Amino acid sequence: MQCDFRSSIECFARHGVRKTAVWRDKLEAIGADEAARILNDNGVEAVSFCPGGLLTAADPAKALDDNRRWIEMAATVGAKSMVTITGGLETGDRDLAGARLRALEGIGKLVPDARAAGLRLALEPLHPMICGLRSVISTLADANAILDRLQADDVMGLALDTYALWWDSELERQMERCGARILNFHVSDWLEETRDVRLDRGMPGDGQIDNRRLRGVAEAAGFTGDIEVEIFSEADWWQRDADEVVKTIVERVAVAL
């Protein structure tokens, strides 16, 4: 958050980080074509595009149009997947079942677009504390059930975020069920005295999540992709120098994962 797109990619390159997720707000600030040039010039590959989805909106047609534009952006920068969150409830809406149905229908309508772009959609369940705000699916079991219904595993997969899912007693069983559906694996840590369930993530090794064990479960299930360290930390890591943050990430990957 403390860098623009160019500065962040140059920082990664300085520390030997050659793959990264790319965030939509950063791309929209400079344009996908310019972002692709910056990635190429620095020898950094876009692993994924974040976030797409938000398909529970009151205007489904606009949500679909937005996602089709985001799919095009993701393809332009060479991302392999678009991490897709369902969206939460609109202000005043209490129809959770209806929101989940809109999300399922919207994702299904995006399958042909993603297939045409050569991009996979990685559905990401999020922590239940933000069900009403960001994601009306909160468990890997629910995400697996959606993919079962869509029957489009050539395009659809899952983004597994340990911060969002570590609490679930069914997590390991559902990870084993996922198999090759796991496209993205996000790690951070849950701090014992967290100040904000969204924006106070810890570095791997600073909290209560056994990221090393969960990585092992994912890889045993068939995951062969990259580990994405995703630190939303408004009061701590976002306030630090970018080189310190990336240096710490590199160190923690070696010792905590």
Secondary structure, DSSP 8 states (H G I E B T S, - for coil): --S-HHHHHHHHHHTT--EEEEEHHHHHHH-HHHHHHHHHHHT-EEEEEEEEE-TTSS-HHHHHHHHHHHHHHHHHTT-SEEEEE-B---TT---HHHHHHHHHHHHHHHHHHHHHHT-EEEE----GGGTTTTBS--SHHHHHHHHHHH--TTTEEEEEEHHHHTT-TTHHHHHHHHGGGEEEEEE-B--TT-S-TTTB-B-TTSSS--HHHHHHHHHHHT--S-EEE---BTTTGGGS-HHHHHHHHHHHHHHH-
